[in-house]
Amino acid sequence: MKATIAPCVGGFSLSVPSVVPYAAAMNISEKLQTRCVIVGGGPAGMMAGYLLAQAGVQVAVLEKHADFNRDFRGDTIHPSTLELMHELGLLDEFLKQPHQEVRELRGVVNGQVVPISDFTRLPTRCKFIAFMPQWDFLNFLSAHAKRFPTFQLHMETEVVDLLIENGRVIGVRAKTARGELEARSDLVIGADGRHSIVQARAGLERREFGVPIDVLWMRISKKQGDPEQSFGFFQHGKLLVLLDRGDYWQCGFVIPKGGFDEIKARGLPEFQNDIVSFAGFLRDRVAELDDWSKIKLLTVQINRLRDWCREGLLCIGDSAHAMSPAGGVGINLAIQDAVATANLLGEKLRNGPVSVDDLRKVQARREWPTRLIQGMQVFIHHWIVTGRASREKRSLPLVVRLLKWFPFLRQLPARFIGLGPRPEHFRSLRRDPVS
Ligand SMILES: Cc1cc2nc3c(=O)[nH]c(=O)nc-3n(C[C@H](O)[C@H](O)[C@H](O)COP(=O)(O)OP(=O)(O)OC[C@H]3O[C@@H](n4cnc5c(N)ncnc54)[C@H](O)[C@@H]3O)c2cc1C
């Protein structure tokens, strides 16, 4: 079938067959040529897309879902990300979105409320974590990115394969609602999360770190008089996290890995009792969980690629290093990777392809913060959530008692969660958007 090339805004070109018979309407073959294709519109992909587009790089983000409204996303926007929003001139508008500002993280450990981290002394403009549903964050970012003529976002576009020529990645193949899309580019960025097809198809070697936990994910409605902010309840090796999502609580219940079948075998009433034993105020509505289909199992992984790149391809965020929810730091790390990518590659990519040595610089910059944080997550899993500290018969494990007795120690978890090691700052290659 003959194809016509239709120019798109910002110099992109998209080619579609000129005649589309009705029977073949679901199998249109579209072609897209751009400088950089980003696979995945999560925190890493959307931030990289925004920053590269702002730097004048033609960029297309391909996201498999039709919208950003998915339950199983973390809701934390860290002080380092808020600092970045300030550097981008977006902070004031961003903080107008509905959110909660949490200056001190407290947990309920074996029935006692204890302070865990204190963000008020961080060297950042915003000395708090903003809790905001992640779809609001991503919608905000995409709305602003779309103001750059160099930015494109393709929703409902699922990448299924890489295009490789003479050992170099030259683009991707994707499924769309209309048929197939072939997107060619000088660089493909894999930001497609922990089940990344990009890293799998690229044949990048991955190292797995054992994780002893999984998470059950469910909703329970909120009522007047409930606690005012998101909470973590720890109890002798078990953990329930409640995220405030306006009219309901998003609940994450940590269980031993592979333990869901046993929980199911014990029955729903027993499970409901477990939830109430953590958060008594949910007693009058825990029966909302009246079917196992309302309780989703999220498998938790920690892994890391040996090489984050090859010719024509770079992986960032969970695609390069899957993070556990422990510490609530994966989103921050994914965004920091995106900033480093734009800082290190933006200028060169605006003018042409980048070499594999350029791509390695991103890994070199971001690898040790990743190793450190993943090391901390492994420690938290083995010692605090499921390990010895959690099984101590005393009412509070030693590490928690230290945080309670010595307030200055709470600045350490605050730095770890709020900034992470080696926080990135956007180096301005700034172009003003077309309004
Ligand atoms: C249960 C759980 C709770 C968590 N809670 C928190 C928390 O509170 N705070 C925190 O900081 N971290 C949390 N994390 C970790 C955090 O979710 C990740 O580290 C973070 O989301 C990584 O961002 P990302 O952009 O790399 O990947 P993702 O957020 O996974 O985004 C990947 C995107 O790519 C898209 N995609 C996937 N495949 C394709 C494809 N083939 N084609 C096109 N698009 C594709 C996906 O739809 C998605 O939008 C949690 C993790 C888990 C498992």
The ligand as a Gaussian input file, in Angstrom:
#p B3LYP/6-31G(d) Opt

LIG

0 1
 C        3.280000      -1.553000      45.298000
 C        4.290000      -0.472000      45.033000
 C        4.125000       0.778000      45.646000
 C        5.069000       1.785000      45.426000
 N        4.915000       2.983000      46.094000
 C        5.859000       3.937000      45.929000
 C        5.755000       5.211000      46.601000
 O        4.804000       5.470000      47.347000
 N        6.721000       6.142000      46.384000
 C        7.784000       5.890000      45.545000
 O        8.642000       6.776000      45.396000
 N        7.902000       4.723000      44.905000
 C        6.974000       3.743000      45.065000
 N        7.117000       2.563000      44.399000
 C        8.186000       2.418000      43.404000
 C        7.781000       3.250000      42.167000
 O        6.454000       2.893000      41.784000
 C        8.711000       3.060000      40.968000
 O       10.053000       3.056000      41.390000
 C        8.492000       4.198000      39.964000
 O        7.132000       4.186000      39.550000
 C        9.393000       4.051000      38.749000
 O        9.011000       5.005000      37.762000
 P        9.228000       4.688000      36.215000
 O        8.759000       5.872000      35.463000
 O       10.605000       4.196000      35.984000
 O        8.285000       3.419000      35.909000
 P        6.700000       3.274000      36.031000
 O        6.138000       4.173000      37.041000
 O        6.443000       1.810000      36.173000
 O        6.177000       3.757000      34.606000
 C        6.350000       2.961000      33.451000
 C        5.348000       3.414000      32.416000
 O        5.607000       2.705000      31.195000
 C        4.378000       2.237000      30.651000
 N        4.680000       1.050000      29.864000
 C        5.043000      -0.172000      30.301000
 N        5.278000      -0.999000      29.276000
 C        5.067000      -0.269000      28.141000
 C        5.145000      -0.574000      26.754000
 N        5.482000      -1.796000      26.304000
 N        4.851000       0.407000      25.847000
 C        4.505000       1.663000      26.277000
 N        4.397000       1.993000      27.592000
 C        4.693000       1.032000      28.506000
 C        3.516000       1.958000      31.879000
 O        2.126000       1.965000      31.559000
 C        3.900000       3.116000      32.804000
 O        3.113000       4.254000      32.594000
 C        6.185000       1.539000      44.587000
 C        6.343000       0.301000      43.948000
 C        5.415000      -0.712000      44.169000
 C        5.608000      -2.054000      43.510000

